[in-house]
Amino acid sequence: MRFLSTRGDAPPLNFAAAFASGLAPDGGLYVPESLPDITPLLADGQLPYPELAACFFEFFDTDKTPAETDELMARSFRAFPDPDNAAPLVQIDDNTFVLELFHGPTLAFKDFGLQLVGNLFADQIARTGYPINVLGATSGDTGSAAIHGLAEQDGARVFILYPQGRISELQERQMTCTGAENIFPIAIDGSFDDAQRIVKELFNDLNFKTEASLSAVNSINLARILAQSIYYLHAAARLPAPAHFVVPTGNFGNVLAGWLVARMGLPTAGFTVATNQNDLLHRLFTTGHYQSGKTKPSLAPSMDIQIASNFERFLYYQLDGDGAATSATMAEVAAGHGIELPNFDPGTFAATRSDDEAILRNIATAKERYGYLPDPHTACAFESIDPAETTVILATAHPAKFPATIEKATGDHPTHPTLEALKNKTPQNATLPATAEAVRSYLEANALT
Ligand SMILES: *Cc1c(COP(=O)(O)O)cnc(C)c1O
């Protein structure tokens, strides 16, 4: 299997090379040359999670032997308390289920992608003998998941930008309290979109990218998207009927992963994109119009996004793989212009929007009606559930990561031992202005060469 750039102007690469490259040299994102038919996997029933992951991954990384892929996946789930059931499916009503994606080391779904990514980087370092410097931006959970995927890894340093004061204290402590010498959390004086823009700008400077051996870890990473497709298969194998998946999303990563696996043959009853008040994707899928606005901090901070990084992959498929047209449309988006989604069909994704008031109300209602306590991101997915339809809500974080919001909504104060242990540790981080120059100088001083 080879991977192509969505902008159609970069050489096709195998999985390892596309993974290592992050953004394609033409500025596009890598997509599989063709989507495989995964229906043979559906007949395998309830495989242990790492085995299912290996079977799925073999379609894409066709250069590895099955034994190598098995070993990679065994490593990538060993930090989960029950690797064989890494994503427990919990029934909360007759037809309503929660797919709990928060049992990894940082208690958010991003561990699914980033434990794997950490191991792929470790393999790359071993194979090439070259060090890597991972650079990423986080709205809260990506950073800690990336850090936990690579802490203490020889040959790797991790630089994570985050918006100062806009992520929860526990999220920040998960990044700043690892005690690992190869980890460099950087608070910037700006929003998540600023952080992401700086990262994009540094990656687009191809000389600097090469000189500083930069590797990407943000939500455009190909391996992350593929890793996220796997839990849709895991859930489907445990359900009697094709399900409607409700997915809290901001960057359009998590729900894209499901939409792709549906295009590979997984029967589903559809998808709902659940946003917070930063409702770019809600507007897109109800009107067909894509226009980013100003980010407004919300109670679901990991979805405070007005630039959906993975939108470009979806656009590419809407344009039937036309790289030139994708490139031209993304140039409009980059210039801040609104665009009309080509071939818009309002039936492709349902969409909901939850402002802060709705998030608090949804948490309280979920507790009352189902006896289930969702975190503020997952609460967005409780906005509009049809009790008659087989529904799977993707739970993206453990509620104990957001104790203040849960307390406000219900009076409960959820805790988790992993988070309690952080409270006695000493944080370490840098603070920088929100400019590419400042981050570039910091990298020049601290990156491995
Ligand atoms: C990152 C994150 C999201 C949004 O994920 P997308 O990549 O935007 O789909 C939702 N909830 C939590 C808890 C997150 O960390």
The ligand as an ORCA input file, in Angstrom:
! r2SCAN-3c Opt
* xyz 0 1
  C      -8.923     15.770     21.252
  C     -10.167     15.534     21.965
  C     -11.395     15.623     21.317
  C     -11.520     16.023     19.850
  O     -10.874     15.122     18.993
  P     -10.741     15.429     17.429
  O      -9.371     15.050     17.053
  O     -11.010     16.865     17.290
  O     -11.746     14.593     16.769
  C     -12.531     15.322     22.036
  N     -12.485     14.997     23.351
  C     -11.321     14.922     24.004
  C     -11.330     14.571     25.446
  C     -10.126     15.176     23.341
  O      -8.966     15.086     23.990
*
